[in-house]
Amino acid sequence: MHLDEKHAPIQEVLDQIIATAKPDFVFMYNCKYELTGDLRSFKLCVVCDFEDKRSLLRDIFDVDCDIPFDILLYTREQFRQLRDDTAAFANRVCTKGKMLYGKE
């Protein structure tokens, strides 16, 4: 999926995530906008297997992005276990978020 110009910062971060994390899925689950309609901040959920969470997050946050953003990481197994649990945040990400990368 390629995002429009208004969401170019999200696309830059998404491209970095795809290159570094090789994710199964990436969801956008929160975007905030200024009154002018400009993007103010965003949050992404990344589902991938990783050995060193801190190192992976450092690589993802290394992207040059002028907009504040946050990343939530789940392993494949964590996500598989939690996505159908209506009390889990992973379920909310699946049901309310927008999949930017991956296939159901």
C-alpha positions in Angstrom: 0.0 0.0 0.0 1.3 3.5 -0.8 0.0 6.4 1.2 -1.0 9.8 -0.1 1.2 12.9 0.2 -0.5 14.0 3.4 0.7 10.8 5.0 4.2 10.8 3.5 5.9 10.7 6.9 4.0 7.5 7.7 5.1 6.0 4.4 8.8 6.8 5.2 8.6 5.0 8.5 6.7 2.1 6.9 9.4 1.7 4.3 12.0 1.6 7.0 10.0 -1.0 9.0 9.6 -3.2 5.9 13.4 -2.9 5.1 14.6 -3.6 8.7 11.9 -5.8 10.4 10.6 -7.9 7.5 7.2 -7.8 9.2 4.1 -10.0 8.7 1.8 -7.0 9.3 2.0 -3.3 10.0 -1.1 -1.5 11.3 -1.7 2.2 11.7 -3.9 2.5 14.8 -3.7 6.1 15.8 -3.2 9.3 13.8 -3.6 12.8 15.2 -4.1 15.9 13.0 -3.8 19.6 13.5 -6.9 21.8 12.9 -5.4 22.6 9.5 -5.6 18.9 8.6 -1.8 18.4 8.8 -0.5 15.2 10.4 0.6 15.8 14.0 1.6 12.3 15.2 0.9 8.6 14.5 1.3 5.1 16.0 2.1 1.9 14.2 1.8 -1.7 15.3 4.4 -4.0 13.8 4.1 -7.8 13.9 7.4 -9.7 13.3 9.7 -12.0 14.9 12.8 -10.4 16.5 15.6 -11.4 18.8 16.6 -8.0 20.1 13.6 -5.7 20.6 15.7 -2.7 21.6 18.0 -3.0 18.6 15.0 -3.4 16.2 13.3 -0.3 17.6 16.6 1.6 17.3 16.8 0.7 13.7 13.1 1.7 13.1 13.4 5.0 14.9 16.6 5.8 12.9 14.4 7.0 10.1 14.5 10.8 9.6 10.9 11.8 10.4 9.8 15.3 11.4 6.5 14.0 12.8 6.4 12.3 16.3 5.5 8.6 16.1 5.4 5.5 18.3 5.8 1.8 17.5 4.2 -1.1 19.2 5.9 -4.5 18.6 4.4 -7.9 18.8 6.0 -11.2 17.9 4.0 -13.4 15.5 3.1 -15.7 18.4 2.1 -12.9 20.8 -0.1 -11.4 18.1 -1.6 -14.7 17.1 -2.6 -15.4 20.7 -4.0 -11.9 21.4 -5.7 -10.7 18.3 -8.9 -12.6 18.9 -9.1 -11.8 22.6 -11.5 -8.9 22.9 -9.8 -7.7 26.1 -6.4 -7.4 24.4 -5.0 -4.3 22.7 -3.9 -6.4 19.8 -7.6 -7.1 19.1 -8.3 -3.4 19.1 -5.5 -2.8 16.7 -6.9 -5.4 14.3 -10.5 -4.2 14.5 -10.0 -0.5 14.6 -6.6 0.0 12.9 -5.8 0.1 9.2 -3.5 -2.5 7.8 -0.7 -0.8 5.9 1.3 -3.9 5.1 0.6 -7.6 5.1 -2.3 -9.9 4.3 -5.0 -11.3 6.6 
